[in-house]
Amino acid sequence: MSRPVESGRVYIVGAGPGDPELLTLRAAAVLAAADVIFHDQLVSEEVLELAQPIAELVAAGHRAGQAKRDQRAVAAAMADRARRGQVVCRLKGGDPFVFGRGGEDLEALLAEGVPCEVVPGVSSALAGPAAAGVPVTHRGVARSVLIVTGHHQDPEEGLDWDRLRADTVIVLMGGTRLGAISRQMLAAGWAASTPAMLVSSATTSRQHQLQASLGQIGEMARAAGLAAPALLVVGAVVALADRFIAAPESVGVS
């Protein structure tokens, strides 16, 4: 039996990778009951269409390169709506606790004394590669996965790739800094021939993917002009996509 969606509460909800059929049942129930939805820009229009017609939609996110919204001000606005007895949904792309700042939202709301519930979502870190035919683990090929964010204030400064190692590496939101990321990985000793793939708008009708070597992926992505949001997956498992899925819209290099 499904649990009721309660008024006077903020629900921090994972919207999944984009395809509305990949929402959890709990997320769909909250969307259908919400009086107001504070949503990130990565949430697809198809998911937002599941809200009730009278729900108020408030854009509360930002993209790379844009001015950041004041997270405390957003939390205060959500708390005010909850105190008025509304069902408040904070809707985030993917999973709110995987580079979604869901923990920060939760801290701010609890400091406001507002009841909250976290509704996990399907992270694009796993769904994106899967939709492109790439299993992030595979027996005999990959037994470890590293998930990192591609966002950094200085595009030429970033993660310590000398220390961070795994069979499969997934870089979220790395499309705009792909060149710098690939250069950093190569400088840390990753082979230029390592299979890599950039997946754009994963699980939606706009999905495209580009498969290349780590040494070529930056140049190929610029030439292809793939749009954000995009994720990068690096590792031997990428080569499995050739036989795991037929993707006529993908761009590959031999």
C-alpha positions in Angstrom: 0.0 0.0 0.0 1.4 3.4 -0.9 2.1 6.0 1.8 0.2 9.3 1.7 1.9 12.4 0.5 1.5 14.8 3.5 1.0 18.6 3.4 3.3 20.9 5.4 6.3 18.9 4.3 9.2 19.3 1.8 10.0 16.3 -0.4 13.5 16.3 -1.9 12.9 14.2 -4.9 15.2 12.6 -7.5 13.8 13.1 -11.0 15.9 10.4 -12.6 18.0 10.8 -15.7 15.3 12.3 -17.9 12.9 9.6 -19.1 9.7 9.9 -17.0 9.3 6.1 -17.1 12.4 5.9 -14.9 10.8 7.8 -12.0 10.2 5.9 -8.9 6.6 5.3 -7.9 7.1 7.5 -4.8 8.5 10.4 -7.0 5.5 10.2 -9.3 3.1 10.3 -6.3 4.8 13.4 -4.9 4.7 15.1 -8.3 1.0 14.4 -8.7 0.3 15.8 -5.2 2.7 18.8 -5.0 1.3 22.3 -4.7 4.6 23.8 -5.7 7.7 22.3 -7.3 11.1 23.9 -7.0 13.0 22.3 -9.9 16.5 22.2 -11.3 17.2 23.0 -14.9 18.3 19.4 -15.5 14.8 18.1 -14.9 13.3 17.2 -18.2 10.0 18.8 -19.5 8.6 15.3 -19.8 9.0 14.8 -16.0 7.5 18.2 -15.2 4.4 17.4 -17.3 3.6 14.8 -14.6 2.8 17.6 -12.1 -0.8 18.4 -11.5 -2.0 21.3 -13.7 -2.5 23.7 -10.8 1.0 23.1 -9.4 3.3 26.2 -9.3 6.7 25.5 -11.0 9.6 27.5 -9.7 13.0 27.3 -11.5 15.5 26.9 -8.6 18.7 25.6 -10.3 21.4 26.8 -12.6 23.7 25.6 -15.3 27.5 25.8 -15.6 28.5 29.4 -16.3 25.4 30.9 -14.9 25.0 32.8 -11.7 24.3 30.5 -8.8 21.0 30.8 -6.9 21.1 31.5 -3.2 20.5 28.0 -1.7 19.5 29.4 1.7 16.9 31.7 0.0 15.5 28.8 -1.9 15.3 26.8 1.3 13.6 29.6 3.1 11.0 29.9 0.4 10.3 26.2 0.5 10.0 26.3 4.3 7.5 29.2 4.0 5.3 27.2 1.6 5.4 24.1 3.9 4.4 26.2 6.9 1.4 27.4 4.9 0.3 23.7 4.7 1.4 23.1 1.1 3.0 20.0 -0.4 6.4 21.2 -1.5 8.6 19.3 -3.9 12.3 20.0 -4.4 12.9 18.2 -7.7 16.5 17.4 -8.7 17.9 15.6 -11.8 19.1 12.1 -11.2 19.5 11.3 -7.5 19.5 14.3 -5.1 22.4 12.8 -3.1 24.7 12.2 -6.1 26.3 15.6 -6.8 22.8 17.1 -6.5 23.4 19.2 -3.4 20.5 17.4 -1.8 22.3 17.1 1.5 22.8 20.8 1.6 19.1 21.4 0.9 18.2 19.0 3.6 20.5 20.7 6.2 19.0 24.1 5.4 15.4 22.8 5.6 16.0 21.0 8.9 17.6 24.2 10.2 14.3 25.9 9.3 12.5 23.3 11.4 10.5 21.9 8.5 9.7 18.1 8.1 11.4 16.6 5.1 11.5 13.3 3.1 14.2 12.3 0.7 13.0 10.4 -2.4 15.9 8.7 -4.1 16.2 8.8 -7.9 17.9 6.8 -10.6 21.3 8.6 -11.1 22.4 9.4 -14.6 25.9 8.2 -13.6 24.5 4.6 -14.0 21.5 5.2 -16.3 23.5 7.2 -18.9 26.1 4.5 -19.6 23.4 1.8 -19.5 21.2 3.6 -22.0 24.3 3.8 -24.3 25.0 0.1 -24.0 27.8 0.4 -21.5 27.7 -1.7 -18.3 29.7 0.2 -15.6 30.8 -3.2 -14.2 31.3 -6.4 -16.1 32.8 -9.7 -15.0 36.4 -10.0 -16.1 36.5 -6.4 -17.4 35.6 -4.0 -14.6 35.0 -4.5 -10.9 35.3 -0.9 -9.6 33.6 2.3 -10.5 34.5 5.9 -9.7 32.0 8.7 -10.0 33.2 12.3 -10.0 31.9 15.7 -11.0 33.4 17.7 -13.9 32.5 21.1 -12.4 35.4 23.1 -11.2 36.0 26.8 -10.9 39.2 26.6 -12.9 38.8 24.2 -16.0 42.6 23.5 -16.0 42.6 22.7 -12.3 40.7 19.6 -11.1 40.8 16.2 -9.5 43.9 14.4 -8.4 43.9 11.8 -11.1 47.1 10.3 -9.9 45.3 9.2 -6.7 41.8 8.5 -8.1 41.8 5.1 -10.0 39.1 2.6 -10.9 38.3 0.3 -13.8 35.4 2.5 -14.9 35.4 6.3 -14.4 32.2 8.3 -14.8 32.4 12.1 -15.0 29.1 13.9 -14.5 28.5 17.3 -16.0 31.9 17.1 -17.7 30.9 18.0 -21.2 32.0 21.7 -21.1 35.4 20.7 -19.7 36.0 17.6 -21.6 39.3 18.7 -23.1 40.8 19.7 -19.7 39.6 16.5 -18.1 41.0 14.2 -20.8 44.3 16.1 -20.7 44.5 15.7 -16.9 43.8 12.0 -17.1 46.4 11.5 -19.8 49.0 13.4 -17.8 48.2 11.1 -14.8 49.2 8.1 -16.9 45.9 6.9 -18.4 46.6 5.4 -21.8 45.5 7.5 -24.8 43.9 4.4 -26.3 41.6 3.8 -23.3 38.0 3.6 -24.6 35.8 6.6 -23.8 32.2 7.7 -24.5 30.4 11.0 -24.1 26.6 10.6 -23.6 24.4 13.6 -24.0 20.8 13.9 -22.8 20.8 10.3 -21.7 17.5 8.3 -21.7 15.6 11.0 -23.6 14.6 11.2 -27.2 17.5 13.7 -27.6 20.1 11.2 -26.5 23.3 11.1 -28.5 26.6 9.4 -27.8 30.1 9.7 -29.1 32.6 6.9 -28.7 36.3 7.4 -29.2 39.6 6.9 -27.4 40.5 9.0 -24.4 43.1 10.7 -26.5 40.6 11.7 -29.2 37.4 12.2 -27.2 37.9 16.0 -26.6 38.5 16.9 -30.2 35.8 14.6 -31.4 33.2 16.1 -29.0 34.0 19.6 -30.2 33.6 18.6 -33.8 30.3 16.8 -33.1 28.9 19.7 -31.0 27.1 17.5 -28.5 25.0 19.6 -26.1 24.8 19.5 -22.3 23.9 17.8 -20.1 26.5 15.2 -20.9 28.5 12.7 -19.0 31.9 11.0 -19.8 32.5 7.3 -19.2 36.0 6.0 -19.5 37.2 2.4 -19.3 37.4 -1.0 -21.1 33.6 -1.5 -20.6 33.0 1.2 -23.2 34.1 -1.2 -25.9 31.2 -3.5 -25.0 28.7 -1.0 -26.3 29.5 -2.0 -29.9 27.9 -5.4 -29.3 25.4 -4.5 -26.5 23.4 -1.9 -28.4 22.7 -0.7 -31.9 22.6 3.1 -31.7 22.2 4.6 -35.2 22.5 8.1 -33.8 25.9 7.6 -32.2 29.1 8.8 -33.6 32.1 6.4 -33.4 35.8 6.4 -34.4 37.9 3.4 -35.2 
